[in-house]
Amino acid sequence: MRFGVIGAGSWGTAFSKLLIENGHEV
């Protein structure tokens, strides 16, 4: 997983949250 992208800001937080909701826990 691209943690650099996840930590890129609020959009990264929203993106990781979407992944968790889709069943892909980061």
C-alpha distance matrix in Angstrom:
0.0 3.8 5.9 8.8 8.8 8.6 11.4 13.3 15.8 17.1 15.5 12.0 13.4 14.8 11.8 9.9 13.4 13.6 10.6 12.5 15.7 14.6 14.0 10.3 10.3 7.5
3.8 0.0 3.8 5.3 5.4 6.4 8.8 10.1 13.1 15.0 13.4 10.0 12.2 14.0 11.1 10.0 13.8 14.3 12.1 14.2 17.3 16.6 16.6 13.0 12.8 9.7
5.9 3.8 0.0 3.8 5.3 4.7 6.0 8.5 11.2 13.3 12.6 8.9 10.4 13.0 11.0 9.3 12.9 14.4 12.6 13.9 17.2 17.4 17.2 13.7 12.5 8.8
8.8 5.3 3.8 0.0 3.8 5.5 5.3 6.3 9.7 12.6 12.0 8.8 11.2 13.9 12.1 11.5 15.0 16.3 15.1 16.9 19.9 20.0 20.4 17.0 16.0 12.5
8.8 5.4 5.3 3.8 0.0 3.8 5.4 5.0 8.2 10.5 9.0 6.0 9.2 11.1 9.0 9.3 12.8 13.6 12.8 15.1 17.6 17.7 18.6 15.5 15.1 12.1
8.6 6.4 4.7 5.5 3.8 0.0 3.8 5.5 7.3 8.8 7.9 4.1 6.1 8.6 7.0 6.2 9.6 11.2 10.5 12.2 14.9 15.5 16.2 13.3 12.3 9.3
11.4 8.8 6.0 5.3 5.4 3.8 0.0 3.8 5.5 8.1 8.7 5.6 7.0 10.3 9.9 9.2 12.0 14.2 13.9 15.1 17.8 18.9 19.4 16.7 15.1 11.9
13.3 10.1 8.5 6.3 5.0 5.5 3.8 0.0 3.8 7.2 7.1 5.4 8.0 10.5 10.1 10.8 13.5 15.0 15.3 17.1 19.3 20.2 21.4 18.7 17.8 14.7
15.8 13.1 11.2 9.7 8.2 7.3 5.5 3.8 0.0 3.8 5.5 5.2 6.5 8.9 9.9 10.8 12.5 14.4 15.6 16.9 18.6 20.1 21.5 19.4 18.2 15.7
17.1 15.0 13.3 12.6 10.5 8.8 8.1 7.2 3.8 0.0 3.8 5.3 5.0 6.3 8.5 9.9 10.5 12.4 14.3 15.4 16.5 18.4 20.2 18.7 17.6 15.7
15.5 13.4 12.6 12.0 9.0 7.9 8.7 7.1 5.5 3.8 0.0 3.8 5.4 5.0 6.0 8.6 9.7 10.4 12.3 14.2 15.1 16.4 18.5 17.0 16.7 14.9
12.0 10.0 8.9 8.8 6.0 4.1 5.6 5.4 5.2 5.3 3.8 0.0 3.8 5.4 4.9 6.1 8.4 9.7 10.5 12.4 14.1 15.2 16.7 14.6 13.9 11.7
13.4 12.2 10.4 11.2 9.2 6.1 7.0 8.0 6.5 5.0 5.4 3.8 0.0 3.8 5.4 5.2 6.1 8.6 9.9 10.6 12.3 14.2 15.5 13.9 12.6 10.8
14.8 14.0 13.0 13.9 11.1 8.6 10.3 10.5 8.9 6.3 5.0 5.4 3.8 0.0 3.8 5.5 5.0 6.2 8.7 9.9 10.4 12.3 14.4 13.4 13.0 12.2
11.8 11.1 11.0 12.1 9.0 7.0 9.9 10.1 9.9 8.5 6.0 4.9 5.4 3.8 0.0 3.8 5.3 5.1 6.4 8.8 9.9 10.6 12.7 11.1 11.4 10.4
9.9 10.0 9.3 11.5 9.3 6.2 9.2 10.8 10.8 9.9 8.6 6.1 5.2 5.5 3.8 0.0 3.8 5.4 5.0 6.3 8.7 9.7 10.7 8.8 8.1 6.8
13.4 13.8 12.9 15.0 12.8 9.6 12.0 13.5 12.5 10.5 9.7 8.4 6.1 5.0 5.3 3.8 0.0 3.8 5.4 5.1 6.2 8.6 9.9 9.3 8.5 8.7
13.6 14.3 14.4 16.3 13.6 11.2 14.2 15.0 14.4 12.4 10.4 9.7 8.6 6.2 5.1 5.4 3.8 0.0 3.8 5.4 5.0 6.1 8.7 8.6 9.4 10.2
10.6 12.1 12.6 15.1 12.8 10.5 13.9 15.3 15.6 14.3 12.3 10.5 9.9 8.7 6.4 5.0 5.4 3.8 0.0 3.8 5.4 5.0 6.4 5.1 6.4 7.3
12.5 14.2 13.9 16.9 15.1 12.2 15.1 17.1 16.9 15.4 14.2 12.4 10.6 9.9 8.8 6.3 5.1 5.4 3.8 0.0 3.8 5.3 5.1 4.9 4.5 6.7
15.7 17.3 17.2 19.9 17.6 14.9 17.8 19.3 18.6 16.5 15.1 14.1 12.3 10.4 9.9 8.7 6.2 5.0 5.4 3.8 0.0 3.8 5.4 7.2 8.0 10.5
14.6 16.6 17.4 20.0 17.7 15.5 18.9 20.2 20.1 18.4 16.4 15.2 14.2 12.3 10.6 9.7 8.6 6.1 5.0 5.3 3.8 0.0 3.8 5.7 8.3 10.9
14.0 16.6 17.2 20.4 18.6 16.2 19.4 21.4 21.5 20.2 18.5 16.7 15.5 14.4 12.7 10.7 9.9 8.7 6.4 5.1 5.4 3.8 0.0 3.8 6.0 9.4
10.3 13.0 13.7 17.0 15.5 13.3 16.7 18.7 19.4 18.7 17.0 14.6 13.9 13.4 11.1 8.8 9.3 8.6 5.1 4.9 7.2 5.7 3.8 0.0 3.8 6.3
10.3 12.8 12.5 16.0 15.1 12.3 15.1 17.8 18.2 17.6 16.7 13.9 12.6 13.0 11.4 8.1 8.5 9.4 6.4 4.5 8.0 8.3 6.0 3.8 0.0 3.8
7.5 9.7 8.8 12.5 12.1 9.3 11.9 14.7 15.7 15.7 14.9 11.7 10.8 12.2 10.4 6.8 8.7 10.2 7.3 6.7 10.5 10.9 9.4 6.3 3.8 0.0
